[in-house]
Amino acid sequence: MMLQVYRDQACTDLLSKLEDLSFEDKFLFGQQNAAHIGVGINAKDGTESDIKNLTGRHPAIVGIDTLSFYGYEGTFDAGVKVVKQLNKEGVIITLSSHMPNFSLGGEGFYDYSPNITDGHVAARILPGGDLNTKYLRFLDKIADFAEACIDVSGNRIPMIFRPFHECNGSWFWWGKDYITDDKFVALFRYTIDYLTENRGIRNFLYAYSPNGPFTSVEEYMSRYPGDDYIDIMGMDFYNDRPKEDDDFWKKFTASLRIVANSARERGKLFAVTETGPRTLDSANDGKYYEGIAPDENTVKDWYMRLLKTIMSDKNIKGITYVFTWANFSETQFWVPYRKADFEHEMVADFLEFVNSGHVLLAP
């Protein structure tokens, strides 16, 4: 399969737009669920986002997850409306997929973790497996979404599809402890082949995104599906329990160099497909905060450190985009926000970051 055969004109144009960034000292900034889930937004129809409320513009890239097709982070129809609105505002869409464990419940069952009693989900959903039909129904839902998201001219809206993320971890059923490298590659290719050949999806670019850190090219490339299946090579890498003197930025730089060099060798784009500070706990009150803490963050200039890390290394300049996770609640958010009479303590840092001249939001 050659990816360029399976791109419509809008998708080809999006790829060209992203490729142009690789020659500049700028990169796109994105956030998951930004235009229908947020701490400081009222409308959930794609017209508002926490970032737009701060800056006047949406993030350049907004993520939707297939979870929304089944009512966990929205609905299928609402997701289509959000994508259409974002497209009007010049926002690029990326679609991720926390795929359910198909050996449990229905297609929409909210459990994407490994099943301890059956760690062979991949074998069962591939051709010849007893769950193949169920998996194809799930892929059909993705294809239906791609077909339903059309612009004002009736053309399908291009998206970056990022399935099987963090495939080298052990927290998803497609992780390294539950599916061999060769079986993972077969599953990834089968998924893309079905969408393109059986369902005629032409408005997807495809991304590969293992979880960092990486210590070698071999480690990063161990589950790579092949040049004919990938447009964007990325990594997910969070800064867990950030501290002033931790070694996160050193590992982040080394890992991103591996991603960047691997991508350039293959003529691919590269990106940070998920990142952000994760407090995970808080010394001052003992509460669990998955992302940024509401206050007393130990690294209040995290976003400017991110910018300086990228812009100070010639190997990783030319990155296409950097993407953070969603602002689900006041105790689970990744981008500082402002609402009513409250302004998060990292707003100033974030605004300095986006106003630096190197970070691109929506037009």
RAPEKA-V232336 format. One record per pair of residues at least 4 apart in sequence whose C-alpha atoms are under 6 Angstrom apart, sorted by the first residue. I is the first residue (numbers start at 1). J is the second residue. D is the distance in Angstrom with one decimal. If there is no record, write none. Layout:
# RAPEKA-V232336
<<I:J:D> <I:J:D>>
This chain:
# RAPEKA-V232336
<<2:228:5.1> <3:228:5.6> <6:202:5.1> <7:11:5.6> <7:12:6.0> <7:202:4.5> <7:203:6.0> <8:202:5.2> <8:203:6.0> <11:158:5.0> <11:203:5.2> <22:318:4.1> <23:318:6.0> <26:358:4.3> <26:359:5.6> <27:320:5.2> <27:321:5.1> <27:359:5.4> <27:360:5.9> <28:60:5.8> <28:321:4.4> <28:359:5.9> <28:360:4.6> <29:59:5.9> <29:60:5.6> <29:321:5.6> <29:322:5.1> <29:323:5.9> <29:360:6.0> <30:59:5.0> <30:60:5.5> <30:61:4.2> <30:62:5.6> <30:323:4.5> <31:62:5.2> <31:323:5.4> <31:324:4.7> <31:325:5.6> <32:62:5.5> <32:63:4.1> <32:325:4.9> <32:326:4.7> <33:37:5.6> <33:63:5.3> <33:64:5.6> <33:326:5.6> <34:49:5.4> <35:46:4.5> <35:48:5.6> <35:49:4.7> <36:44:4.0> <36:45:5.9> <36:46:5.8> <38:50:5.9> <38:327:4.9> <38:328:5.8> <39:329:5.5> <40:50:5.8> <40:339:5.0> <41:49:6.0> <45:82:5.3> <46:82:4.6> <46:85:5.5> <46:86:5.9> <50:337:5.8> <51:58:5.8> <52:56:4.6> <52:57:4.2> <52:58:4.5> <57:362:5.8> <58:362:5.3> <59:361:4.7> <59:362:5.4> <60:91:5.2> <60:361:4.2> <60:362:4.1> <61:91:5.6> <61:92:4.6> <61:93:5.7> <62:93:5.2> <63:93:5.8> <63:94:4.7> <63:95:5.7> <64:95:5.0> <65:95:5.5> <65:96:4.7> <65:97:5.3> <66:97:5.0> <67:72:5.4> <68:72:5.3> <68:73:4.4> <68:74:4.6> <68:75:4.9> <69:75:5.2> <69:76:4.2> <70:108:5.4> <71:75:4.8> <75:79:5.9> <80:149:5.5> <86:91:5.2> <87:91:5.3> <90:362:5.9> <91:362:5.5> <93:159:5.0> <94:159:5.3> <94:160:4.4> <94:161:5.8> <95:160:6.0> <95:161:4.8> <96:162:4.9> <96:163:5.7> <97:163:5.4> <99:112:5.7> <100:109:5.8> <100:110:6.0> <100:111:5.3> <100:112:4.3> <101:111:5.8> <101:112:4.8> <105:109:5.5> <112:172:5.8> <113:171:5.9> <113:172:4.6> <113:173:5.2> <114:172:5.8> <114:173:4.1> <115:119:5.7> <119:178:5.7> <124:129:4.0> <124:130:5.5> <124:131:5.2> <125:129:5.4> <125:131:4.6> <125:132:4.0> <125:135:5.8> <126:132:5.5> <127:132:5.8> <149:156:5.8> <149:157:5.7> <150:154:5.3> <150:155:5.1> <150:156:4.2> <150:157:5.2> <151:155:5.4> <151:157:6.0> <158:203:4.5> <158:204:5.8> <159:204:5.0> <160:204:5.6> <160:205:4.6> <160:206:5.7> <161:204:5.9> <161:205:5.9> <161:206:5.0> <162:206:6.0> <162:207:4.8> <165:209:5.2> <165:210:5.9> <166:209:6.0> <166:210:4.2> <166:211:4.5> <167:175:4.7> <167:210:5.3> <168:175:5.4> <168:176:4.9> <168:210:5.8> <169:175:5.1> <169:176:5.9> <170:175:4.8> <170:177:5.7> <174:179:5.9> <181:223:5.4> <185:225:4.9> <186:190:6.0> <189:193:5.9> <193:197:5.5> <194:198:4.9> <195:199:5.0> <195:201:5.6> <196:200:4.7> <196:201:4.8> <206:230:5.1> <206:231:5.3> <207:230:5.7> <207:231:6.0> <207:232:4.6> <207:233:5.8> <208:233:5.1> <208:234:5.8> <209:234:4.6> <209:235:4.5> <210:235:5.3> <211:235:5.6> <211:236:4.7> <211:237:5.8> <212:236:5.9> <212:237:4.9> <213:255:5.6> <214:255:5.1> <217:221:6.0> <217:258:5.9> <218:222:5.8> <231:268:5.7> <232:268:5.8> <232:269:4.7> <232:270:5.4> <233:270:4.7> <234:270:5.4> <234:271:4.6> <234:272:5.3> <234:273:5.6> <235:272:5.2> <235:273:5.5> <236:273:5.4> <236:274:4.4> <236:275:5.9> <237:275:5.2> <238:275:4.6> <238:276:5.2> <239:277:4.7> <239:278:5.8> <240:278:4.7> <241:278:5.8> <241:279:4.7> <243:298:5.9> <248:252:5.9> <249:253:6.0> <251:255:6.0> <256:260:5.9> <257:261:5.9> <257:315:6.0> <257:316:5.9> <260:270:5.8> <263:268:4.7> <264:268:5.9> <270:319:5.7> <270:320:5.9> <271:319:5.6> <271:320:5.3> <271:321:5.0> <272:322:4.7> <273:323:5.2> <274:323:5.0> <274:324:5.2> <275:324:5.1> <276:324:5.8> <277:291:5.9> <277:292:6.0> <278:290:5.5> <278:291:4.1> <278:292:5.8> <279:289:5.7> <279:290:5.9> <279:291:5.5> <279:292:5.7> <280:288:5.5> <280:289:4.9> <280:290:4.7> <281:287:5.8> <281:288:4.3> <281:289:5.5> <282:286:5.1> <282:287:5.6> <289:293:5.8> <289:331:5.3> <289:332:5.9> <290:332:5.3> <291:332:5.3> <291:333:5.1> <291:334:5.2> <292:333:5.9> <292:334:5.5> <293:297:5.8> <300:346:5.7> <301:349:5.4> <303:350:5.9> <304:353:5.4> <305:309:6.0> <308:312:5.7> <311:317:5.9> <325:334:6.0> <326:333:6.0> <327:333:3.9> <327:334:5.9> <328:332:5.5> <328:333:5.7> <336:344:5.7> <336:346:5.7> <336:347:5.3> <337:344:5.8> <338:342:5.8> <338:343:4.4> <351:355:5.9> <352:356:5.9> <354:359:5.2>>
